[in-house]
Amino acid sequence: MSSALRLSGVKRTYIQGTRTIHVLRGIELTLQPGEILGLLGPSGSGKSTLLHIAGLLERPDEGEVRIGDRACSKLADSERTLIRRDALGFIYQFHHLLQEFTALENVTLPMRIAGLDTGKAGGKAAKLLSAMNLKERIDHLPSEMSGGEQQRVAIARALANDPDIILADEPTGNLDEATADVVMDQLVMAVKSHKAAAIVATHNLALAARMDRVVYLHDGHLSTKKP
């Protein structure tokens, strides 16, 4: 069985004035289908950069990103966009829902962009929202929902196109502890039920303990041991 995601020798450097900042220094990471990986590290350690590179939103300076059996680092932007649409789902700390659209419409949109007809997309979106315990909120606007409910809509949206990989960047960072627990439970159950792989970047050690595996990003390197 091939891996869902593999990063090989991934390096990323930024130039700020006269400073050279080595954010990622040869990252090696393999993620298996069905595996949920917790990514820990302090603010500024490069967690978001790693997720952006894994999600084909940013290119590494060196190294390779493989999604399934496809080497992606040197693909044209149009090919990378299609892979993001079909194989990747993103969840952020701030849900980024479209405020003028209902929960159902927000979850339907990625499927419509991928070419699914309105009826099938709407039916699937309703099932995803029901699985997130949001059946009664389907026709509500984001402004009519709590923060936890909005984040669960964002999880449903990330799962809309049956991605192979979910990339979550501090998905509970803007929530209180009790709500964060509920959202994380829903995220883990959803990822497992869809047989996806996931990387969840978080500062929360208690939440990270629910993952199948945890790695720490420190000084541009990954380690299984806390720095």
N, C-alpha and C positions, 0 to 999 in steps of 0.2 A: 504494500500500500504506500503510495507516494505521500509526502508531507503536504499539509495544506499551505504552509508558508515556510520559506527558508531565506534567511538573510546570511550572506556569506561575505566576510571581509568588508562590511559596510562602514564607510568613513564619511563624516560630514564636518566641514570646517566653515566658519563664518569669519569675515573680516569686518572689524569695527574700528574705523580710523586706522591707527597704526597697530592695533591689536589683532592677533590671530587666535581665534577661539576654537579649539578642537573639541567639538561636542560629542561626536561618535568616533571611536578610535579602533575600528576593525571589529564591528559587532558580528558575532556568530549566534544565530538563533534558529531553531527548528520548532515548528508548531504542528502537532498532529491533528487530524480531523477529530472533532469531539472534545478536544482539550481546551480548558480555560486556563490561561496564564495570567498571573498577577504580576504587574510591572510596578515596582516601587523605586522611589528615589526622591530626593528633595526637590523643591522648586528650582528650576534652572538647570537640572541635571541632564536634560535632553529627552525626557520621556515623550513629549509631544513631537519632537523632531523624529524620533524613532517611529512613532505611529504614523506620521505623515509620509515617511519613506516607505514603510510597510504598506501603506494605503495608496501608494502611487500618486500622492499629492505633491511630492517633492522627490527630486532625483538625488541619489548619493553622489559624492565626489568620486568615490571608488567603491567597488564591490558590486554584488548582484542581489536582486530581489526576485525570488521565484514564487509565483502564485500557482499552486499545483505543479504542473510540469512545464510551465511557461516562464522563461527568463524575461523579465520585464524592464530592466533598467535602461535598455537602449531602444525600446520600442518607440514608435512615433506617438505623439500626444493623443492622436485619435484612437489608437489601439489601447493605450492606457486608460482612456476615458471609458471605453467599452468594458474593459475588465473591471474598473471601479463600479460601473453600473450593474454588471451581472454577477460579480463574485465577491464584492465587498459591501459591508454595511458599517456605517459610522454613527457613533453616539458621543455627544459632547457634554461637558459640564452644564452648559446652557443649551436647552433643548432645541433652539433655533426653529421652532414651529412657525409656519406662516400664519400670522395673526388673523388674517381675514378669512381663513379657511377653517372648517370644522375639523374635529379629530379624524373623522372618516376621510375627509378630503385630503388631509395631510398625509395619511397613510396610503391613500389611493394614488397620489401623484407619482411616486417612483415607478409604479407599475404601468401607469399611462405613458410615462416617458419611455419605458422599455417596450411599448407597443401592445400591451394587453388592453382588450376592449373594456369599455366603461363598466359594463355589468359584471364581468368576471373580476375586475380589479376591485370594485366596490364590495362584492361578496367576500373576497379574500380579506380585504381590509377589515370588514366587520368581524370576521372570525379571529383575526389577529388581535383586535381590540378586546373582543370578548375573552380571549385567553389571558389578556392583561387585566381582567376584572374591570373593564371599562365599558361594558355593554350599555350602561345607562348614560354614558357620556359621549356616545358616538356623534351626536349632532351638536355638541357643545363647541364653542370657540375656545381657544387657549385661555383667553381672559376669564372664562367662566369655570376654569379648572384650577385645582391646587398645583403646587410645584411638583409634587410626586406624581400626580395624574398626568401632567404634561410630559414628565420624563418617561413615563410608561408609554405614552403615545409615541415618543421619540424612539423607544425600543421597538415598538411595533413597526414603525416606519423603516427602521434599519433592517428588519427581517422581511420586508415586503417582497423583495425579489429573490428570496431564498439564497442569500449569500453563503459562500463557503467559509468566509471569515468575517467576524465582527471585531471592530476596533473601537474601544470605548476609552475616552480620555476624561478621567475624573467624573464618571457618570453620576455619582452621588455627592460630589463636592459642594453643591449648592443647596443641599437638603439637610434637615435636622436628622438626628440619629435614628429615631424611630422610622421616619419615612425612608431614610437611606436603606435600612434593613429590608423594608418591603420591596423597594425598587430593585435591590440587589438580588433578593429571592426570585423576583420575576425575571430578571435578566438571566440568571443562572439556569432557571427552568426552561426559558425560551431557547437559549443557546443549545442546551442538551436535547431538547425535543426536536429541534431542527437539525441536529447532528452537525452543527457548525463548529468551527474553532474560534477562539476569542482571545484577544489580549485586552486586559482591563488595567489601565494605569490608575493608581490610587495612592493616597497618602495614608489610608485607613488600614491599619494592620489587622483589625478584626475582620474587616471585609475581605482582605487579601487571604485570610486563613481559609476562606471558603473555596478558594481556587484549587485546581488540581496541582498547580506548581507555582512557585514564586521565584522571581529573579529580581536582583537589585541593579540599578544603573548608577554607577559612580565613576567619576573621572573618565567618562567616555567608554567604560567597559561594563559588561554584564557579569554578574556573579550570583551563585546560589546562596552565598553567605552575606549577611548584613554587614556593611562596612563599619 
